[in-house]
Amino acid sequence: MGGAVSSCAGMVCAFAGVPIFTAAAGIIGIAAAVTAGYAYTCIWNKVEKVSVKLGVPCGAGGALASIENVIEREKVQVDKLRSEVDQLNIQIMLSQRQRRNTEEIIYSIRDAVIVIDEGEQILLANDTLGELFDFDPQAGKGKTVGQVIKCPEFTNILRQSKDSKTRHSKHDITISKPDGARIFSCIISCIYDEKHNICGVVSVLHDVTREKEISQMKNEFVSHVSHELKTPLASITAYAEMLADGEASDEATRTEFYSIIQSQAQRLNRLIEDILNISRIESGLVKISKEPVSITLVIRDSAEMIKSYAAEKNITVHAQTPIVFDQVMADKDMISQVVINLLSNAVKYTPAGGQVSISSEVNEMDNIVRVLVTDTGVGIPVDEVERVFDKFYRVKANNKVAKGTGLGLNLVKQIVEKVHDGRVFVSSKQGQGSTFGFELPLGVRQSS
């Protein structure tokens, strides 16, 4: 009896490792039978019942072997589950890393980017967008776009794109800022889940203000060029046709027609040359030959060239020629053109009997040389002073005083600032005259 009980106790120990509730119930029954002092046969019957519940044979040690097989199968299943859990953990780590990388990419984009969910809550926004709409992107997460972005035009576009379920759309929006209005190209893309339902919206705003300004400038440039070319061409064509038709019956009339055609052809040639020079400078294709140039000598030579033109209008030209070191590294022909343009412009807009003066001064502390051209002419209205260096811009109040293409001062600006790293400036009082000037870096003084 004691051996049977011992054997049964061993079986009890074997059953205890089986993670099955039916086995646990059977083992509890066996323990109760032993405690109550039942006979070996009764205990064995308990074992048989447990075996039947487990669906394993019982006899000559078969029960224990079958239970061990069940345990082994459970262990294999547990190992398989553990392996799957490990794989899932690895996938979760990779997904988190990919998400962080994606966020870093979005945060590093210079354009403004925002991602919202189907409820218009902000999932992600980079710093550029935060600066644009004046809010903290991190603090804005989880809030709706309407709560943090106070731009109805933009939020309405996001909402309309989400509601219309348009996959991609593009809009131009204007956003007012303290430094002026800025234009953005807003590209919106809807995000779909596996069931083709919208689960979010991505928007990228690219600042196209400069591109729009350049496009407008190109349109204005073409318009001005067409107008400026049309005027002299029309004169040349008209007088040439009159000559061909024999309308100039005497030599004096023919000479007058020839003179008009010649002056208009020269005007056309100057216009084309100015346009080409500006275009070459802006595109970087102009050939530049820099060498040590004395500004004093350039002023002297240019003043001599302009004096005959000034004498025709009874205008006096004064040229100050100080004996100082005022050499600059420059293209002499270009700088001479700058000085001549400023002098001729001053003479052109100064009434008869007026004065034009040109001077230079050296500032060794700032390492610059400054050239000033002052006239007693008609002057420029305050609201137009800043625009006189623009292409084709002519002061409306002075259109009747003198003719021009509006390219001379722009060419001055291009040569001084783009080619020689200098600066142009102007000051004027309407009815009292103007002062145009430019600054250039001084060259290196040669030691003796």
C-alpha positions in Angstrom: 0.0 0.0 0.0 2.8 2.3 0.9 4.4 1.6 -2.5 1.2 2.4 -4.3 0.9 5.6 -2.5 4.4 6.4 -3.3 3.9 5.6 -6.9 0.7 7.7 -7.0 2.6 10.6 -5.3 5.1 10.4 -8.1 2.2 10.7 -10.6 0.9 13.6 -8.7 4.2 15.3 -9.1 4.1 14.6 -12.8 0.6 16.0 -13.2 1.5 19.1 -11.3 3.7 20.3 -14.2 0.8 20.1 -16.7 -0.7 23.5 -17.4 -4.2 22.1 -17.9 -7.2 22.8 -15.6 -8.6 19.3 -16.0 -5.3 17.7 -14.9 -5.2 20.0 -11.9 -8.7 18.9 -10.9 -7.7 15.2 -11.2 -4.6 15.7 -9.1 -6.6 17.4 -6.4 -8.9 14.3 -6.4 -5.9 12.0 -6.1 -4.5 13.9 -3.2 -7.8 13.8 -1.5 -8.0 10.0 -2.0 -4.6 9.4 -0.5 -5.4 11.6 2.5 -8.6 9.6 3.1 -6.6 6.4 3.0 -8.3 4.8 -0.1 -6.8 1.6 -1.5 -4.4 1.5 -4.4 -7.1 0.4 -6.8 -9.2 3.4 -6.0 -6.3 5.8 -6.5 -5.5 4.1 -9.8 -9.1 4.6 -10.9 -8.5 8.3 -10.3 -5.5 8.3 -12.5 -7.5 6.5 -15.2 -10.2 9.1 -15.0 -7.7 11.9 -15.4 -6.1 10.2 -18.3 -9.5 9.9 -20.0 -10.1 13.6 -19.5 -6.7 14.4 -21.0 -7.3 12.0 -23.9 -4.2 10.0 -23.3 -3.8 6.2 -22.7 -3.2 4.9 -19.2 -1.4 1.8 -18.5 2.2 0.6 -18.0 3.5 4.1 -17.7 1.7 5.3 -20.8 -0.1 8.1 -18.9 3.1 9.7 -17.7 4.7 9.5 -21.2 1.7 11.0 -22.8 1.6 13.9 -20.3 5.2 14.5 -20.9 4.4 14.8 -24.6 1.7 17.3 -23.9 4.2 19.4 -21.8 6.7 19.3 -24.6 4.2 20.5 -27.1 3.2 23.3 -24.8 6.9 24.3 -24.4 7.3 24.4 -28.2 4.2 26.5 -28.5 5.5 28.9 -25.7 8.9 29.2 -27.5 7.1 30.0 -30.7 5.0 32.6 -29.1 8.1 34.1 -27.4 9.8 34.2 -30.8 6.8 36.0 -32.4 6.8 38.5 -29.5 10.5 39.2 -30.0 9.9 39.8 -33.7 7.0 42.1 -32.9 9.2 44.1 -30.5 11.9 44.4 -33.2 9.2 45.6 -35.7 7.9 48.1 -33.1 11.5 49.4 -32.5 12.0 49.8 -36.3 8.7 51.5 -36.7 9.5 53.9 -33.9 12.9 54.6 -35.4 11.4 55.2 -38.9 8.8 57.5 -37.4 11.6 59.5 -35.6 13.6 59.7 -38.9 10.5 60.8 -40.8 9.8 63.5 -38.2 13.4 64.7 -38.3 13.2 65.0 -42.1 9.9 67.0 -41.9 11.4 69.2 -39.1 14.5 69.9 -41.3 12.5 71.0 -44.4 12.8 74.7 -45.0 9.2 74.8 -46.3 6.3 75.0 -43.8 4.8 71.5 -43.3 1.7 70.4 -41.3 0.0 67.0 -40.9 -3.5 66.7 -39.5 -5.8 63.7 -38.9 -9.4 63.2 -40.0 -10.6 65.3 -37.1 -8.4 68.3 -38.1 -6.2 67.7 -35.1 -2.5 68.6 -35.6 -0.3 65.4 -35.6 2.9 67.1 -36.7 4.1 70.6 -37.6 7.6 71.9 -38.2 9.2 75.0 -36.8 8.9 76.8 -40.2 5.1 76.6 -40.0 5.2 77.6 -36.4 7.1 80.8 -37.3 4.8 81.5 -40.2 1.6 81.3 -38.1 3.2 82.4 -34.7 2.6 79.3 -32.6 4.6 76.5 -30.8 4.4 73.3 -33.0 5.0 71.1 -30.0 2.3 72.8 -27.9 -0.1 72.7 -30.8 -0.1 68.9 -31.1 -3.5 67.4 -30.5 -5.3 70.7 -31.0 -7.3 71.5 -34.1 -5.8 73.8 -36.7 -8.6 76.3 -36.1 -7.5 76.7 -32.5 -3.8 77.5 -33.2 -3.7 78.9 -36.8 -5.5 82.2 -37.1 -5.6 82.2 -40.9 -9.1 81.4 -42.2 -7.9 81.2 -45.8 -5.4 78.4 -45.0 -7.6 76.5 -42.6 -10.6 76.6 -45.0 -8.4 75.2 -47.8 -7.4 72.3 -45.5 -11.0 71.6 -44.6 -12.2 71.8 -48.1 -9.5 69.4 -49.4 -10.4 66.9 -46.6 -14.1 67.1 -47.3 -13.8 66.9 -51.0 -11.4 63.9 -50.7 -9.2 65.3 -53.5 -5.9 63.4 -53.6 -3.7 66.4 -54.5 -4.5 70.1 -54.9 -2.5 73.3 -55.2 -3.4 76.8 -54.1 -1.8 80.2 -53.9 -2.5 82.0 -50.6 -1.4 85.4 -49.4 -0.3 85.8 -45.7 0.1 89.3 -44.2 3.3 89.7 -42.2 4.9 92.8 -40.5 7.4 93.1 -43.3 4.7 92.9 -46.0 2.5 90.4 -47.7 4.0 87.1 -48.6 2.7 84.6 -51.3 2.8 80.9 -50.7 2.2 78.0 -53.0 0.1 75.6 -50.8 0.3 71.9 -51.9 -2.3 69.7 -50.1 -2.3 65.8 -50.2 -4.9 63.6 -48.6 -3.8 60.4 -46.8 -5.9 57.2 -47.2 -6.1 54.0 -45.1 -6.4 50.5 -46.4 -10.1 51.0 -46.9 -9.6 54.1 -48.9 -11.0 56.3 -46.2 -9.3 59.7 -45.5 -7.2 59.4 -42.3 -5.2 62.6 -42.6 -4.1 65.6 -44.7 -0.5 66.8 -45.4 0.1 70.4 -46.4 3.4 72.0 -47.6 3.7 75.8 -48.0 6.5 77.1 -50.3 7.3 80.8 -50.3 7.0 82.0 -53.9 7.0 85.8 -53.1 10.3 86.3 -54.8 9.4 84.2 -57.8 6.2 86.2 -58.3 8.1 89.5 -58.0 10.6 88.3 -60.6 7.8 87.1 -62.9 6.1 90.5 -62.6 9.4 92.3 -63.2 9.9 90.2 -66.4 6.5 91.1 -67.6 7.1 94.8 -66.9 10.5 94.5 -68.6 9.1 93.0 -71.8 6.3 95.6 -71.8 8.8 98.5 -71.3 11.2 97.2 -73.9 8.4 96.8 -76.4 7.3 100.4 -75.8 10.8 101.9 -75.9 11.7 100.0 -79.1 8.4 100.8 -80.8 8.8 104.6 -80.4 12.1 105.1 -82.3 11.2 102.4 -84.9 8.0 104.2 -85.6 9.8 107.5 -86.2 12.4 105.8 -88.4 9.8 104.0 -90.4 7.6 107.1 -90.9 10.4 109.4 -92.1 11.9 106.7 -94.3 8.5 106.2 -96.0 8.2 110.0 -96.5 11.6 110.0 -98.2 10.6 107.0 -100.3 7.4 108.7 -101.4 9.2 111.9 -102.4 7.5 114.1 -99.8 10.9 115.8 -99.1 11.0 118.0 -102.2 13.9 120.2 -101.2 17.4 119.5 -99.7 16.6 121.2 -96.4 13.6 118.9 -95.8 15.6 115.8 -96.7 18.4 116.9 -94.4 15.9 117.3 -91.6 14.5 113.9 -92.2 17.9 112.3 -92.3 18.8 113.9 -89.0 15.6 112.6 -87.4 16.2 109.1 -88.7 19.8 109.2 -87.5 19.0 110.5 -84.0 16.2 107.9 -83.6 18.6 105.1 -84.8 21.2 106.3 -82.3 18.5 106.3 -79.5 17.5 102.7 -80.6 21.2 101.7 -80.5 21.7 103.1 -77.0 18.6 101.4 -75.8 19.7 98.0 -77.1 23.3 98.5 -75.8 21.9 99.3 -72.3 19.6 96.3 -72.3 22.4 94.0 -73.4 24.9 95.4 -70.9 22.4 95.0 -68.0 21.6 91.5 -69.2 25.3 90.5 -69.4 25.9 91.9 -65.9 22.9 90.1 -64.4 23.7 86.8 -66.0 27.4 87.1 -65.1 28.5 86.9 -68.7 30.1 90.4 -68.9 33.9 90.5 -69.4 35.5 92.4 -66.6 39.1 93.7 -66.6 39.9 95.1 -63.1 43.0 97.2 -62.6 44.2 100.0 -60.3 42.1 103.1 -61.4 42.4 106.6 -60.1 38.9 108.0 -59.5 40.3 111.6 -59.7 41.5 110.9 -63.3 38.2 109.3 -64.3 36.3 112.3 -63.0 38.6 114.7 -64.8 38.2 112.9 -68.2 34.5 112.4 -67.8 33.9 116.1 -66.9 35.8 117.1 -70.1 33.6 114.9 -72.2 30.4 116.3 -70.7 31.3 120.0 -70.9 30.3 120.4 -74.5 26.9 118.9 -73.9 26.5 121.2 -70.8 27.5 124.2 -72.8 24.6 123.8 -75.2 22.3 124.4 -72.2 24.4 127.1 -70.7 25.2 124.8 -67.7 28.4 125.1 -65.8 30.2 121.9 -64.7 32.6 122.0 -61.7 35.0 119.1 -61.1 36.9 118.9 -57.9 40.2 117.0 -58.4 41.9 116.5 -55.0 45.5 115.1 -55.0 45.0 112.0 -52.7 45.3 108.3 -53.0 42.0 107.3 -54.4 42.8 104.2 -56.5 40.3 101.4 -56.7 40.4 98.0 -58.3 37.9 98.4 -61.1 37.1 98.1 -64.8 38.1 101.6 -66.0 35.6 101.7 -68.9 32.7 100.6 -66.7 33.5 103.2 -64.0 33.9 105.9 -66.6 30.5 104.9 -68.0 29.0 105.3 -64.5 30.4 108.8 -64.0 29.4 109.9 -67.5 25.8 108.5 -67.0 25.5 110.4 -63.7 26.9 113.7 -65.2 24.7 113.5 -68.4 21.7 112.7 -66.3 22.4 115.8 -64.1 22.8 118.0 -67.1 19.7 116.6 -68.7 17.4 117.5 -65.8 19.0 120.9 -64.9 17.4 124.0 -66.5 19.5 126.4 -68.5 21.9 128.5 -66.5 22.1 125.9 -63.7 25.2 124.2 -62.3 26.5 120.6 -62.0 29.4 119.7 -59.7 31.2 116.4 -59.2 33.6 115.6 -56.4 35.2 112.7 -54.6 36.3 112.1 -51.0 38.3 109.3 -49.4 37.4 107.7 -46.1 40.4 105.8 -45.0 38.8 104.6 -41.8 36.0 102.8 -43.8 38.4 102.1 -46.7 36.1 103.6 -49.3 36.1 106.4 -51.9 32.8 108.3 -52.4 31.8 110.2 -55.6 29.1 112.8 -55.5 27.3 114.4 -58.5 25.2 117.4 -57.5 22.9 119.5 -59.7 20.5 122.4 -59.4 17.9 120.7 -61.4 14.2 119.9 -61.1 14.6 117.3 -58.3 12.6 114.2 -57.5 9.4 113.8 -55.5 9.9 112.2 -52.1 7.7 109.2 -52.9 9.7 108.4 -56.1 13.3 108.8 -54.9 13.7 105.1 -54.0 12.6 103.9 -57.4 14.9 105.9 -59.7 17.4 103.0 -60.0 14.7 100.6 -61.1 14.7 99.4 -64.8 12.7 101.6 -67.1 11.5 103.8 -64.2 11.2 107.5 -65.1 9.9 110.2 -62.7 6.5 111.0 -64.0 6.8 114.7 -63.0 9.9 115.0 -65.1 8.8 113.2 -68.3 8.3 116.5 -70.1 11.7 117.9 -69.0 13.8 115.3 -70.9 13.5 112.1 -72.8 15.1 108.8 -71.7 14.8 105.1 -71.6 14.9 104.7 -67.8 17.9 102.3 -68.0 20.8 104.6 -67.4 20.6 104.7 -63.6 19.8 101.0 -63.4 23.0 100.3 -65.4 24.9 102.5 -62.9 23.5 100.4 -60.0 24.4 97.1 -61.8 28.0 98.2 -62.5 28.7 99.7 -59.0 26.9 97.1 -56.8 27.0 93.8 -58.7 30.4 94.2 -60.5 32.4 96.2 -58.1 30.8 95.5 -54.7 30.0 99.1 -54.1 26.9 101.1 -53.2 24.7 103.7 -55.0 22.6 106.3 -53.3 20.6 109.5 -54.0 19.1 112.4 -52.1 16.8 115.0 -53.7 14.4 117.9 -53.1 11.9 118.6 -55.7 12.5 122.0 -57.4 16.0 122.3 -55.7 18.1 119.6 -57.2 19.5 116.2 -56.6 22.7 114.5 -55.5 23.6 111.1 -56.9 26.6 109.2 -55.7 28.4 105.9 -55.3 31.0 104.3 -53.1 33.7 101.8 -54.0 36.3 100.0 -51.9 39.7 101.5 -51.9 42.5 99.5 -53.5 45.6 98.4 -51.6 48.2 101.2 -51.4 51.6 100.0 -52.8 54.4 100.4 -50.2 57.6 102.1 -51.6 
